[in-house]
Each structure stands twice: as structure tokens, then as C-alpha cells.
Amino acid sequence: MTHILVTNDDGILAQGIIQLTKSLTQLGKVTVLAPDKNWSVSGHKKTLHKPLRVRRVDFINRIGAFSSDGAPSDCVAIALLGFIEEKIDKEEIKGYQITKQGLRLYRDALVIRDDPRGESYYWIGGEFPHRVPESDTDYGALKEGLVSITPLQLDMTAYSLFEYLNQRKW
């Protein structure tokens, strides 16, 4: 039987993960392991400084659903490193699209407030990110009812700047 792991960066209570999980139950066994809060923009973080907690979550009918206080990448690592004992056979997955990460437009704002003692503190806020529904992106695929698989990498080195920086006289 196909066993499908579902996670996201929007959190366990996001409507998208609920709808996706409902549609995947027809393809096989589904286990959900997603963050307990929204991790948009920082989903590739790896938690190394504290233990991670996993809790069972009431979800839709007979679905094994769990939340973690870790990032989305932590959820995948927890699942694949032994939390889910069965191996996921990628060859059996049908109806998906390989996508790139979609463009999200952020309009951040700095909010300055005072605590009860009169000390200032800062809150980075703003509007919720606006997503652009391009056909070859994760968001575009989801808007078309497809499962999106976006290969990501953690190496954020700007290789294109190597030559420029090596030519500078420091």
C-alpha cells in the first residue's frame, strides 16, 4: 500500500493541508506531520538547539496527523528518520507536478510598541504574503488541484559572486 507523507510550511491547521490530505486518502495511507504554527519564509531552518516535540492532532477521519514544534524541514526529517516506520515509495505517487518555489510578495512593516514598563519593543509585521499563481510553481500547481513537489536545497551560497569577490583587492 502506498504511504504518503504530507507536510507544509503554513502549519497543521492551514486549509491547504486539510484539502490536500482529503484528496490523497484515495491514493493510499496518509500521514500528516506538519509544524504547529506558520513557518512561511523560514521553512528550511533546521532545529539543532532544542529537543523537538511531536503531538497527535485531531484531523479528518482516520488520518494519522501530528504536529511538531519544529520547522517543516524538521517534520520531514522526523518522519523519514524513524517516526514513520514504513518507507515511502516515491515511484507509486501519481498526479503530481515538479515545481519551483513560487513568488511571494511581502510588504513588511516595523511596528514599535512600548511594554508595560515603558520599554520599546519591535514587531516585524505587515500584510500576509501575496502569492503569484504561475503554472510552473508550487502555488500554481496547488491552484490547479495538483500535488506540488518542490525540490529544495539548503546551500544558500551566492556562487555567482565568487569571481567578483575574488577579484576585489581586500
C-alpha positions in Angstrom: 0.0 0.0 0.0 1.2 3.5 -0.8 2.1 5.6 2.2 2.2 9.3 1.7 3.7 11.9 4.0 2.1 15.3 3.9 3.7 18.4 5.4 3.7 22.1 4.6 5.2 25.4 5.8 1.8 27.0 6.7 1.1 24.9 9.7 -1.1 21.9 10.7 -4.3 23.9 10.7 -3.9 25.5 7.3 -6.8 24.9 4.9 -4.5 23.8 2.1 -3.1 20.8 4.0 -6.5 19.7 5.1 -7.8 19.8 1.5 -4.7 18.1 0.1 -4.9 15.3 2.7 -8.6 14.7 1.9 -7.8 14.2 -1.8 -4.8 12.0 -1.1 -6.7 9.4 1.0 -7.9 7.9 -2.3 -4.3 7.0 -3.2 -3.2 5.2 -0.1 -2.4 5.6 3.6 -1.7 9.2 4.5 0.3 10.5 7.5 0.4 14.2 8.2 3.4 15.7 10.2 3.4 19.4 10.0 4.5 22.4 12.1 2.3 23.5 14.9 2.5 27.1 13.5 3.1 29.0 10.3 6.7 28.8 9.1 6.4 30.7 5.8 9.7 32.3 4.7 11.7 30.2 7.2 10.7 26.7 6.5 14.2 25.4 5.6 15.5 26.1 9.1 16.9 23.1 10.9 16.4 22.9 14.7 19.6 21.9 16.5 19.4 23.7 19.8 16.5 22.1 21.5 14.5 18.9 21.5 11.5 18.6 19.2 8.0 17.7 20.4 5.5 15.8 18.3 1.8 15.7 19.3 -1.1 13.8 17.8 -3.7 16.1 16.3 -7.4 15.6 15.7 -7.7 15.7 12.0 -10.1 14.3 9.4 -11.4 10.7 9.5 -8.8 8.0 10.4 -5.8 10.1 9.3 -2.7 9.8 11.4 -1.9 13.5 12.0 0.8 15.0 14.1 2.2 18.5 14.7 5.7 19.4 15.7 7.2 22.5 17.3 9.9 22.3 14.7 10.2 23.7 11.2 8.9 22.0 8.1 12.3 20.5 7.3 12.3 19.1 10.9 9.0 17.5 10.3 10.3 15.7 7.2 13.5 14.7 9.0 11.5 13.3 12.0 9.2 11.3 9.6 11.9 9.9 7.4 14.4 9.2 10.2 12.1 6.8 12.0 8.9 8.4 13.3 7.1 6.7 10.4 8.3 3.2 10.3 7.2 2.5 6.8 9.3 3.7 3.9 7.6 6.0 1.4 7.8 4.6 -2.2 8.1 7.6 -4.4 7.5 5.5 -7.5 3.9 4.9 -6.6 2.8 8.6 -6.3 0.5 9.7 -9.1 -0.9 13.1 -10.1 1.9 15.5 -9.1 3.9 18.2 -10.7 7.5 19.1 -10.1 7.6 22.8 -9.4 9.8 25.6 -8.4 9.1 27.7 -5.3 6.6 30.3 -6.2 7.0 34.0 -5.8 5.6 35.5 -2.6 5.3 39.3 -2.3 5.9 40.6 1.2 5.0 44.1 2.4 6.8 44.2 5.8 6.3 46.9 8.3 8.1 47.7 11.5 5.7 48.2 14.5 7.2 49.9 17.5 5.3 49.5 20.8 6.0 50.0 24.5 5.7 47.3 27.1 4.0 47.9 30.5 7.3 49.2 31.9 7.7 51.8 29.1 10.4 50.0 27.2 10.2 49.9 23.4 10.0 46.6 21.5 9.8 46.0 17.9 7.5 43.7 15.9 8.1 42.9 12.2 4.7 42.6 10.7 2.8 43.7 7.6 0.4 42.1 5.2 0.1 38.4 4.7 2.3 37.4 1.7 0.6 37.6 -1.7 1.3 34.6 -3.9 1.6 34.8 -7.7 -0.1 31.7 -9.4 2.4 30.9 -12.1 1.8 27.5 -13.7 5.2 26.0 -13.0 5.3 27.0 -9.3 4.1 25.3 -6.2 1.3 27.7 -5.7 0.2 27.5 -9.3 0.1 23.7 -9.2 -2.0 23.8 -6.0 -4.4 26.3 -7.6 -4.9 23.8 -10.4 -5.6 21.0 -8.0 -2.3 19.2 -8.4 0.1 18.0 -5.7 3.2 20.1 -5.8 6.7 18.6 -5.2 9.3 21.3 -4.9 12.9 20.1 -4.7 14.8 22.5 -2.3 18.3 22.8 -1.2 19.8 24.4 1.9 23.0 25.7 0.4 22.4 29.5 0.1 25.9 30.3 -1.1 25.8 33.0 -3.8 28.2 31.2 -6.2 27.6 33.9 -8.8 29.6 36.3 -6.6 32.7 34.2 -6.2 34.5 35.6 -9.2 33.6 39.2 -8.4 34.7 38.9 -4.7 37.9 37.0 -5.6 38.9 39.8 -8.0 38.5 42.5 -5.3 41.5 43.9 -3.6 40.8 43.5 0.1 
